[in-house]
Amino acid sequence: MPQEFNSFISSLILSPGSDRDLSLESVIEELPIYNFQVEMSCSGAEVAHFLEKSPLLPGAILLEQGEFMGMISRRRLLEFLIRPHGQELFAQETLGVLYSYTRTTILLLPGTTPILTALKHTLRRSPELLAEPIVVQTAANTYKLLDIHDLNIAAWQIQGIETQMRYERNQAQMIQNDKMARLGRLVDGVAHEILDPVGFIWGNLTYVFNYSQDLLKLIAEYDKELPQNSQKINNLKEEIELDFLEKDLLKVLTSIRTGAERLKKLVTGLQNFCYLDEVHPKPVDLHACIDGIILLIKSRLKGEIVIIKNYGKLPPISCFVGQLNQVLMNIITQSVDALLNESVRQKLNHKPENHFTKPCIEITTEVISLADNEGDNADSRWISVCIADNGPGMSQETQQQIRESFSLENWADQETSLGMSYRIIVGRHGGKLNLHSQLGIGTEFKILLPLI
């Protein structure tokens, strides 16, 4: 090979990242990439001779006065030379001339491109270009070559890692689902055991109330008929504070009734939340579901958060009540967490209480027609559940992450409670789950369920 050819070759370097362990986040600059750059004025025979001595080189980066002009692959160059009379016609031609004959579309990707993304780009090329190497830009004016074979091997390795992770995640999810199912049955059994004595209390309170009133009437009649009571009876009246007892007994019984009613609703709401859905959906009262969820999380509100209910007239809706309760719990809890975090932040910033915005969650239900705002058929009737808070709101990046968790493609990678809620509403109920948020204004989740 002529001595002058060395001036055309900048370097031949294998990327130091070739020995790194690959992960799902690995990028193409971590793979074996080659820095073989030649000037376009170099002849094809000289480059072919060098490629023959370096069988791993996928091609050459073409420069003109140090500026990147393109790429010619080993396969394209050798095609010229092995043609009939190719040695006589093309051997002494410059790379610039040969490159003008190839008219090959170059795939140029930044070095920070994920390996699986790069593989998708290569598969979109036309079939005759599938074996062509990729040009990797690792810096402003630095270009290297990546052999498609190395990319495929790396992609297979990563897909194997991803498959293993999906398998392990699915196994863990199956264990968690089984644990939650057992826990649900356990809670349901405990709630049933609590509900029985509560039922006894609730059922007998009416009799206790009537009996106590009858006894008080009897005592009053005795006082009328026997105004001159013995000293012993008068002492007993003073000891038990009969006058106070008559006034307070009604309050005590009313308080017991209120507590028993609240406990009954709480246990019933717990049973509904732990309800294991059957194969087919059943009609339910949506307002009762929302009230049950609010009752379950009431301890978290701590009197700081106001719940405003704007309930419309809704017919019973056919749904999987256990899954729908899970969705309502996820969304309302999301709003509660945002409001409580904002309240803590304001207190840490020593903001005066008179400048606090009262945390509020507004729940609005109504029957709507999507023909008015989304261009659907006029017969399309939906039940709308809008859960809005006046919290800090979400940034565009956060909203984008939540919407990405809705995607089935990202389900295994980033499973979230909102992502699961989306799949329950859309996949299981044929509905819609929309998110709208604005910084400093608040966040709104809208659940749309088809009314059939």
C-alpha positions in Angstrom: 0.0 0.0 0.0 1.4 3.4 -0.9 3.0 5.4 2.0 0.8 8.4 1.2 -2.3 6.5 2.1 -1.4 6.9 5.8 -2.1 10.6 5.6 -5.7 9.9 4.5 -6.4 7.6 7.5 -7.2 9.5 10.7 -7.5 6.4 13.0 -9.0 3.0 13.5 -10.4 2.8 17.1 -12.7 0.2 18.7 -15.0 2.0 21.1 -13.9 1.3 24.7 -17.6 0.7 25.6 -17.6 -2.7 23.8 -16.9 -4.6 27.0 -19.7 -2.9 29.1 -22.6 -4.9 30.5 -25.7 -4.0 28.6 -29.0 -2.9 30.2 -32.4 -1.7 29.0 -31.0 1.9 29.0 -27.9 1.1 27.0 -27.1 3.3 24.0 -25.4 2.6 20.7 -22.2 4.5 21.7 -21.6 1.7 24.2 -21.3 -0.9 21.4 -18.1 -1.6 19.3 -18.0 1.4 17.0 -15.2 2.1 14.5 -13.5 5.4 13.8 -12.1 4.8 10.2 -12.0 8.1 8.3 -10.6 8.7 4.9 -10.5 11.6 2.5 -12.7 11.3 -0.6 -9.7 11.9 -2.8 -8.3 8.5 -1.8 -8.6 5.7 -4.4 -11.0 2.8 -4.0 -8.2 0.2 -4.4 -6.2 1.6 -1.5 -9.2 1.5 0.8 -10.2 -2.0 -0.4 -6.6 -3.2 0.4 -6.9 -1.8 3.9 -10.4 -3.3 4.4 -8.9 -6.7 3.4 -6.4 -6.5 6.2 -9.1 -5.4 8.7 -12.0 -7.8 8.3 -14.0 -6.3 11.2 -14.3 -2.9 9.6 -17.9 -2.4 8.2 -16.8 0.5 6.0 -15.3 4.0 5.9 -16.3 7.5 6.9 -15.8 9.9 4.0 -14.3 13.3 4.6 -13.6 16.2 2.3 -11.0 18.6 3.8 -11.9 17.2 7.3 -15.6 17.7 6.9 -18.0 14.8 7.0 -19.5 13.9 3.6 -20.9 10.4 4.0 -20.1 6.8 4.3 -19.3 3.9 2.0 -19.7 0.4 3.3 -17.4 -2.6 2.7 -20.1 -4.4 0.8 -20.7 -1.4 -1.6 -17.1 -0.9 -2.3 -16.3 -4.5 -3.0 -19.4 -4.7 -5.3 -17.6 -2.2 -7.6 -14.4 -4.2 -7.6 -15.8 -7.7 -8.2 -17.9 -6.7 -11.2 -16.7 -7.7 -14.6 -13.7 -5.4 -15.5 -14.3 -3.8 -12.1 -10.6 -3.6 -11.3 -9.8 -1.7 -14.6 -12.9 0.6 -14.3 -13.1 1.4 -10.6 -9.9 0.5 -8.8 -8.2 3.8 -9.5 -11.3 5.9 -9.2 -11.5 8.2 -6.1 -13.9 7.5 -3.3 -15.8 10.6 -4.2 -16.6 9.2 -7.6 -17.5 5.7 -6.2 -19.7 7.4 -3.6 -21.6 9.3 -6.2 -22.4 6.0 -7.9 -23.8 4.3 -4.8 -26.6 6.8 -4.1 -27.1 5.1 -0.7 -29.3 6.5 2.0 -27.3 6.8 5.2 -28.8 6.2 8.6 -27.2 8.8 10.9 -28.0 8.5 14.6 -26.7 10.3 17.7 -24.6 8.2 20.1 -27.1 8.6 22.8 -29.8 6.7 20.9 -31.1 3.6 22.8 -30.1 0.3 21.2 -33.7 -0.9 20.8 -34.7 2.4 19.2 -31.7 2.2 16.8 -32.9 -1.3 15.8 -36.3 0.0 15.0 -34.8 2.6 12.7 -32.8 0.0 10.9 -35.8 -2.2 10.3 -37.6 0.7 8.7 -35.0 0.9 5.9 -35.6 -0.7 2.5 -34.5 -4.4 2.3 -31.3 -3.6 0.2 -30.1 -1.3 3.0 -30.6 -3.6 6.0 -27.0 -4.8 6.0 -25.6 -1.3 5.7 -23.7 0.0 8.8 -25.0 2.9 10.9 -23.2 6.2 11.2 -23.0 7.2 14.8 -22.4 10.8 15.8 -20.6 10.8 19.1 -19.7 14.5 19.2 -20.2 17.7 17.2 -17.9 16.7 14.3 -17.0 13.1 15.2 -18.6 10.3 13.2 -18.0 6.5 13.7 -19.4 3.3 12.2 -21.5 0.7 13.9 -21.8 -2.8 12.3 -25.4 -3.9 12.0 -24.4 -7.3 13.2 -23.1 -5.9 16.5 -26.4 -3.9 16.9 -28.5 -7.1 16.3 -26.5 -9.1 18.9 -26.8 -6.3 21.4 -30.6 -6.0 20.7 -31.1 -9.7 21.2 -29.3 -9.5 24.5 -31.4 -6.6 25.7 -34.6 -8.2 24.6 -33.5 -11.3 26.6 -33.0 -9.1 29.6 -36.3 -7.4 29.1 -38.1 -10.8 28.7 -36.5 -12.0 31.9 -37.5 -8.8 33.7 -41.1 -9.1 32.4 -41.2 -12.7 33.6 -39.9 -11.8 37.1 -42.3 -8.8 37.2 -45.2 -11.0 36.2 -44.3 -13.6 38.8 -44.1 -10.9 41.5 -47.4 -9.5 40.2 -49.0 -12.9 40.4 -47.8 -13.4 44.0 -49.0 -9.9 44.9 -52.4 -10.5 43.2 -52.8 -13.8 45.1 -51.8 -12.1 48.4 -54.3 -9.2 47.7 -57.0 -11.6 46.8 -56.5 -13.5 50.1 -56.3 -10.3 52.0 -59.5 -9.1 50.3 -61.3 -12.3 51.4 -59.9 -12.0 54.9 -61.0 -8.3 55.2 -64.4 -9.3 53.8 -64.8 -12.0 56.4 -63.7 -9.7 59.2 -66.1 -7.0 57.9 -68.9 -9.5 57.9 -68.1 -10.5 61.5 -68.1 -6.8 62.5 -71.4 -6.2 60.6 -73.3 -8.9 62.6 -72.9 -7.3 66.1 -73.4 -3.9 64.5 -76.7 -5.2 63.2 -77.7 -6.4 66.6 -76.9 -3.0 68.1 -78.7 -1.2 65.2 -81.7 -3.4 65.4 -82.2 -3.1 69.1 -81.6 0.6 69.4 -85.2 1.3 68.5 -86.5 -0.9 71.2 -84.0 0.6 73.8 -85.2 4.1 72.8 -88.9 3.2 73.2 -88.3 1.2 76.4 -86.4 4.1 78.0 -89.1 6.6 77.0 -91.8 4.3 78.5 -89.8 4.0 81.8 -89.4 7.8 82.0 -93.2 8.2 81.4 -93.8 5.7 84.2 -91.6 7.6 86.6 -93.3 10.8 85.7 -96.7 9.2 86.5 -95.5 7.9 89.8 -94.4 11.5 90.7 -97.9 12.8 89.8 -99.8 10.1 91.8 -97.4 10.0 94.7 -96.1 13.6 95.2 -95.0 12.8 98.7 -92.1 10.4 98.0 -90.1 8.8 100.8 -86.8 10.3 101.8 -85.1 7.2 100.5 -86.5 7.7 97.0 -85.6 11.4 97.0 -82.1 10.6 98.0 -81.8 8.1 95.1 -83.1 10.7 92.6 -80.4 13.1 93.7 -77.8 10.4 93.6 -78.6 9.3 90.0 -79.3 12.9 89.0 -82.7 12.0 87.5 -83.4 15.4 86.0 -80.1 15.3 84.1 -80.6 11.7 83.2 -84.0 12.4 81.6 -82.5 15.2 79.4 -79.2 13.3 78.5 -80.6 9.8 77.8 -82.1 10.9 74.5 -78.8 12.5 73.4 -76.9 9.3 74.4 -79.2 7.0 72.4 -79.0 9.4 69.4 -75.2 9.4 69.6 -75.1 5.5 69.8 -77.4 5.4 66.8 -75.2 7.8 64.8 -72.0 5.8 65.7 -73.6 2.5 64.8 -74.9 3.9 61.5 -71.4 5.3 60.7 -69.8 2.0 61.6 -72.3 0.1 59.4 -71.6 2.3 56.4 -67.8 2.0 57.0 -67.9 -1.8 57.1 -70.3 -1.9 54.1 -67.9 0.4 52.2 -65.0 -1.9 53.1 -66.9 -4.9 51.9 -67.7 -3.2 48.6 -64.1 -2.2 48.1 -62.9 -5.7 48.7 -65.6 -7.1 46.5 -64.3 -9.8 44.1 -65.9 -9.1 40.7 -67.7 -11.9 38.9 -67.4 -12.8 35.2 -70.2 -10.4 34.1 -70.7 -6.8 35.1 -73.6 -5.8 37.4 -75.6 -2.6 37.8 -74.5 -0.5 40.7 -75.2 2.9 42.3 -72.2 5.0 41.3 -72.9 7.6 44.0 -72.9 4.9 46.7 -69.4 3.8 45.4 -68.0 7.3 45.6 -69.5 7.8 49.1 -68.0 4.6 50.3 -64.5 5.5 49.1 -64.7 9.0 50.7 -65.8 7.3 54.0 -62.8 4.9 53.8 -60.3 7.7 53.3 -62.0 10.2 55.7 -59.2 9.7 58.3 -56.7 11.0 55.8 -58.6 14.2 55.2 -57.9 15.4 58.7 -60.5 18.2 58.4 -58.1 20.0 56.0 -59.7 19.0 52.7 -63.2 19.9 51.7 -65.1 17.4 49.6 -67.8 19.0 47.4 -70.3 16.7 45.8 -72.2 17.8 42.7 -74.2 14.7 42.1 -76.5 14.6 39.1 -79.3 12.1 38.4 -77.6 8.9 37.3 -79.2 5.6 36.5 -77.6 2.4 37.7 -74.6 1.6 35.6 -73.4 -1.8 34.6 -69.8 -2.3 35.7 -67.3 -4.4 37.6 -67.8 -2.7 41.0 -64.6 -4.0 42.6 -62.4 -2.6 39.8 -64.4 0.6 39.6 -63.9 1.2 43.3 -60.2 0.6 42.8 -60.1 3.4 40.1 -62.1 5.8 42.3 -59.7 5.1 45.2 -56.6 5.6 43.0 -57.8 8.9 41.6 -59.2 10.4 44.8 -56.1 9.4 46.7 -53.9 11.0 44.1 -55.8 14.3 44.6 -55.6 14.0 48.4 -51.8 13.3 48.3 -51.3 16.4 46.1 -53.3 18.6 48.4 -51.7 17.4 51.6 -48.2 17.8 50.1 -49.1 21.4 49.0 -50.4 22.2 52.5 -47.2 21.0 54.1 -45.1 22.9 51.7 -47.1 26.1 52.4 -46.6 25.6 56.2 -42.9 25.0 55.8 -42.6 28.2 53.8 -44.3 30.0 56.8 -47.1 31.3 54.6 -49.7 33.1 56.8 -52.9 31.1 57.4 -55.1 33.8 56.0 -53.3 33.4 52.7 -53.9 29.6 52.5 -56.1 28.3 49.8 -58.6 25.9 51.4 -57.8 22.5 49.9 -60.8 21.2 48.0 -61.8 18.2 45.9 -64.9 18.7 43.8 -66.7 15.6 42.4 -69.2 16.1 39.7 -71.4 13.4 38.1 -73.7 13.8 35.2 -75.1 12.1 32.0 -73.6 13.7 28.9 -73.7 13.3 25.2 -70.3 13.3 23.4 -72.0 14.6 20.3 -71.8 18.1 21.8 -68.0 18.2 22.3 -66.3 15.3 20.5 -68.3 14.8 17.4 -69.6 11.3 18.2 -73.1 10.1 17.3 -76.0 11.9 18.8 -77.1 8.6 20.4 -73.8 8.3 22.3 -74.7 8.8 26.0 -72.0 8.6 28.7 -71.8 8.9 32.5 -69.2 11.5 33.4 -67.4 11.5 36.8 -65.2 14.5 37.1 -62.7 14.6 40.1 -61.0 18.0 40.3 -58.8 19.5 42.9 -57.3 23.0 43.5 -53.8 21.7 44.2 -50.5 22.7 42.7 -51.2 21.1 39.3 -48.8 19.1 37.2 -46.0 20.1 34.8 -46.2 19.0 31.2 -43.4 16.5 31.8 -45.3 14.8 34.7 -48.5 14.7 32.6 -46.6 13.2 29.7 -45.2 10.5 32.0 -48.7 9.7 33.3 -50.0 9.4 29.7 -47.1 7.2 28.8 -48.0 4.9 31.7 -51.4 4.6 30.0 -49.8 2.9 26.9 -49.9 -0.8 26.7 -46.3 -0.8 25.3 -45.0 0.7 28.6 -47.2 -1.4 30.8 -44.5 -3.8 32.0 -41.9 -1.1 32.3 -43.8 1.5 34.4 -46.8 0.0 36.1 -48.6 2.7 38.1 -51.9 3.0 39.9 -53.1 5.5 37.3 -51.9 3.3 34.5 -53.9 0.4 36.0 -56.9 2.7 36.4 -56.7 3.6 32.7 -56.7 0.0 31.6 -59.7 -0.8 33.9 -61.7 2.1 32.5 -60.7 1.7 28.8 -60.0 -2.0 28.6 -62.6 -3.5 30.9 -65.4 -1.0 30.6 -64.9 0.5 27.2 -64.8 4.0 28.7 -62.4 7.0 28.6 -60.0 8.5 31.2 -58.9 12.0 30.5 -56.4 14.1 32.4 -56.1 17.9 32.4 -53.8 19.8 34.7 -52.4 23.3 35.0 -49.7 24.5 37.3 -51.1 26.7 40.1 -54.7 25.9 39.1 -55.2 22.2 39.9 -55.8 18.8 38.3 -58.9 17.3 36.8 -59.5 13.6 36.1 -62.6 12.8 34.0 -64.0 9.3 33.9 -66.4 8.5 31.0 -68.4 5.3 31.1 -70.7 4.3 28.3 -74.4 4.3 29.3 -76.0 1.2 27.8 
